[in-house]
Amino acid sequence: VRHGLMLVGETFSGKTKVLNTLRNALTSLKDDPSGLYAAVALYTLNPKSITMGQLYGQFDDISHEWTDGVLAVTYRVAATANPVERQWVMFDGPVDAIWIENMNTVLDDNKKL
């Protein structure tokens, strides 16, 4: 199941620290007898540090080959990881209208990539 959410705030307001604290808290509760909690694996990307093609993948017009982007590779790693752990892929960086619209398409209601 894929879900997307945004943690927004001013620069240096502690958004990353809050997310890491939540991850650490949930992971520390993984042995709780209720079974409600699981360890969390976190994959962090800065979408503004690379091009859109490098992030999502791109088609090479010359060789006619598709090259997966960092996000596709990260999703593949998360999908094949330990099924007991929760897999979180986090974009940690400034929000950009282009990449957020592309991410919205990936997370749309039909849940198809």
Buried (B, 14 or more C-beta within 10 A) or exposed (E): EEEEEEEEEEEEEEBEEEBBEBBEEBBEEBEEEEEEBBBBBBBBBEBBEBEBEBBBBBEEEEEEEEEEBBBBEBBEEBEEEEEEBBBBBBBBEEEBEEBBEBBEEBEEEEEEE
